[in-house]
Amino acid sequence: MQKLRTTIFLLSITALICSCNSTLQSFKKGQKRFDKGEYDLAIKDLVPVSNANYNTAVTNYLIAESYRLSNRPLLSANYYEKALAGGSKENDLRFHLAYALKADGKYQEAAQNLEKYLSGIPGKEFKIKAQKELDMLPEIENLAKQKTYIEIKPVSLNTTGSEFAPVLQGSDLIFTASRKDQTYKNNGLPFLGLYKAKLSSTTEAGTPELFSQNILIQNANEGTPAFSKDGKMMILARGNTGKSRDLSPDVDLYISRLADGVWSEPEMISVSDSLSWDGCPAFSADGRTLYFGSNRSGGKGGIDLYRANIDNSGRFGRPVNMGSDINTAGDEMFPYVTQDGKLYFASDGHPGLGGLDLFVATRKDGEISVEHLGIPLNSKADDFGLVAIDSTKGYFSSNREGGKGDDDIYYYENTQPGKKYIEEPPVIVKKDVPKKIRYFLAGTVSDINNKTLDSVKVTIQENSSGQAIEELYTSGSGYFGKARLEEGKSYTLISEKNGYFTKRENFSMIGKSIALESLTRAETDTTFLVAIKLDKPEVGKEITKLFEIAPIYYNLDKSDIRIDASVELDKIVQILKDNPSIKLELGSHTDSRATSEYNLKLSQRRAESAVTYIISKGISSNRIVAKGYGETQLVNKCADGVPCTEEEHQMNRRTEFKVLEIK
């Protein structure tokens, strides 16, 4: 019996030793695969090690990092937390955990981890990004409430794999998909390639087929194409063979040309940096500019957007970073430029709901503004790769919940362009209960560089009575609201903050009522959103663009104030009343007809005429100065001897306003 017990004991010890050796071998194997960038295989080796509670701090951290680096952040959070519980001292762990929690919509927990990360010794690489992310998180709650009148539908070609970055070429939908024979060890999916399918409707497509046999390498990722205006030149991204852990330098931009119906073998283009990740190309509408993403040195953060001009011979110019209005400490990718010059792109650095979100950048009067595209185009997952059919519909990519696979392609259509609303909780409607609707106004205030402004006083005034119905103040995220509105009435919003111009904005409820018979709830609340921009007064600053004042025009050889001009001068009167610390110059200009001496005198009379009008409205004469410039500052080509239309000459007969002094 004693011999039997001894034998059982020895067998147990042997089994334990074998188990420990097996766990240790799995750990070492997983660690090696992680170092080689084979993240999916590393996960398969390390998860059993984690379950055996072996070296929990390191094992769970490696699993979490493997999920993060293979773009599966939702699966990483649990293992980051296990690594923390196991005593992990990895410096940037909480930073990555915060991003994983944000991707899961857990914004409060994300903020708590960012605060803990910043209170320690944050890594230099992520310190600025962490602080900016922490500052942005309060805004996400507001973004999540904002909806757009957009309907989205999945495209029929989606599979359990990955389909993304759609491009339209005639009736063909060109897209990137994980359908090759060999597997990319980074994420366990087949390598990416280029495919095409014939569209029979906006969401129905025929059987996908390989785009071109000449653009096919089985052991590399290829995709995200951009086509020239004539469809005979294509730029694509190729790389990520999975041969090393540092995958970023392994993607470059290539060019292929169509001749006799056949695409040529791709060749690397000159703008691509072999030491950097370069991808997701796009052409401008006129085909004269190439846009792309790159993490090359000298950028603003992770992956930045760049542009390169293309000359008449097809040569690419030097790539130029698109600047801090567009690029952030995060990643900006997947550019797309519409016919009217709007730049759509994906970013995780601008305020967003989770991973990559879709944004649009527009330029007006030399200033760039970036707008979040709202829900449902955006979600807490990655949303990217938008391409427009026209101003109201198109396609985009997302790995959101409810999809068929990893990344899917969706069709979108905007039923009410330009409108947003805030979704309220549903209310159960009882039969025969009268329906009613309430209207509210809310919004954000930012400076001209899109930095949100806190503590801005926003007074909402009902125009017919002139009475203020609400005084609101912006939060740290620049948000204010809500104010109750009435149907059929018009309002003025007066925004005030020390150090900034006081500004007025009009908002009308006329034509915005919703028919009660269209409502599905007994009580419906609808909130309209406005975005207000404030600027700081500076000596010499011209204010007509900021306050949207039309130029003051005069009839030929006259200095009388026209009726249309009096409307604009009344705006100046209000600006001076709202901003008592500024003194303005009223600069008057003429066209080039008549002598320069005569025009100088005429412009002075016109300036003085405008000054007299403004003084008559109660403005002190020491707050305005009349200045005649004659024909010295023409705004077009219409100088002496140049034939021009009357409309062109009138453009030069104007009065402009600039800040002369700030008390």
Stockholm file with secondary structure:
# STOCKHOLM 1.0

chainA/1-663         MQKLRTTIFLLSITALICSCNSTLQSFKKGQKRFDKGEYDLAIKDLVPVSNANYNTAVTNYLIAESYRLSNRPLLSANYYEKALAGGSKENDLRFHLAYALKADGKYQEAAQNLEKYLSGIPGKEFKIKAQKELDMLPEIENLAKQKTYIEIKPVSLNTTGSEFAPVLQGSDLIFTASRKDQTYKNNGLPFLGLYKAKLSSTTEAGTPELFSQNILIQNANEGTPAFSKDGKMMILARGNTGKSRDLSPDVDLYISRLADGVWSEPEMISVSDSLSWDGCPAFSADGRTLYFGSNRSGGKGGIDLYRANIDNSGRFGRPVNMGSDINTAGDEMFPYVTQDGKLYFASDGHPGLGGLDLFVATRKDGEISVEHLGIPLNSKADDFGLVAIDSTKGYFSSNREGGKGDDDIYYYENTQPGKKYIEEPPVIVKKDVPKKIRYFLAGTVSDINNKTLDSVKVTIQENSSGQAIEELYTSGSGYFGKARLEEGKSYTLISEKNGYFTKRENFSMIGKSIALESLTRAETDTTFLVAIKLDKPEVGKEITKLFEIAPIYYNLDKSDIRIDASVELDKIVQILKDNPSIKLELGSHTDSRATSEYNLKLSQRRAESAVTYIISKGISSNRIVAKGYGETQLVNKCADGVPCTEEEHQMNRRTEFKVLEIK
#=GR chainA/1-663 SS CHHHHHHHHHHHHHHHHHHHHHHHHHHHHHHHHHHTTCHHHHHHHHHHHHHTTCSHHHHHHHHHHHHHHTTCHHHHHHHHHHHHHTTCCCTTHHHHHHHHHHHTTCHHHHHHHHHHHHHSCCCHHHHHHHHHHHHHHHHHHHHHHEEESEEEEECTTCCSSCEEEEEEETTEEEEEEEEEEEEETTTTEEEEEEEEEEBSSSSCBCCCEESCTTSCCTTSEEEEEEECTTSCEEEEEEECCSCSSCCGGGEEEEEEEEETTEECCCEECTTCCTTSCEEEEEECTTSSEEEEEECCTTSSSSSEEEEEEBCTTSCBCCCEECCTTTCCSSCEEEEEECTTCCEEEEESSSSCSSSSEEEEEEEETTEEEEEECCBTTCCSSCEEEEEESSSSEEEEEECCTTCSSSSEEEEEEESSTTCEEECCCCCCCCTTCCCEEEEEEEEEEEETTCCBCSSCEEEEEETTTTEEEEEEECCTTSEEEEEEECTTCEEEEEEECTTSCCEEEEEECTTCCCCGGGCCSSEEEEEEEEEEEECCCCTTCBCTTTTTCCCEECCTTCCCCCHHHHHHHHHHHHHHHHCTTEEEEEEEECCSSSCHHHHHHHHHHHHHHHHHHHHHTTCCGGGEEEEEEETTTCSSSCCTTCCCCHHHHHHHSEEEEEEEEEC
#=GC SS_cons         CHHHHHHHHHHHHHHHHHHHHHHHHHHHHHHHHHHTTCHHHHHHHHHHHHHTTCSHHHHHHHHHHHHHHTTCHHHHHHHHHHHHHTTCCCTTHHHHHHHHHHHTTCHHHHHHHHHHHHHSCCCHHHHHHHHHHHHHHHHHHHHHHEEESEEEEECTTCCSSCEEEEEEETTEEEEEEEEEEEEETTTTEEEEEEEEEEBSSSSCBCCCEESCTTSCCTTSEEEEEEECTTSCEEEEEEECCSCSSCCGGGEEEEEEEEETTEECCCEECTTCCTTSCEEEEEECTTSSEEEEEECCTTSSSSSEEEEEEBCTTSCBCCCEECCTTTCCSSCEEEEEECTTCCEEEEESSSSCSSSSEEEEEEEETTEEEEEECCBTTCCSSCEEEEEESSSSEEEEEECCTTCSSSSEEEEEEESSTTCEEECCCCCCCCTTCCCEEEEEEEEEEEETTCCBCSSCEEEEEETTTTEEEEEEECCTTSEEEEEEECTTCEEEEEEECTTSCCEEEEEECTTCCCCGGGCCSSEEEEEEEEEEEECCCCTTCBCTTTTTCCCEECCTTCCCCCHHHHHHHHHHHHHHHHCTTEEEEEEEECCSSSCHHHHHHHHHHHHHHHHHHHHHTTCCGGGEEEEEEETTTCSSSCCTTCCCCHHHHHHHSEEEEEEEEEC
//
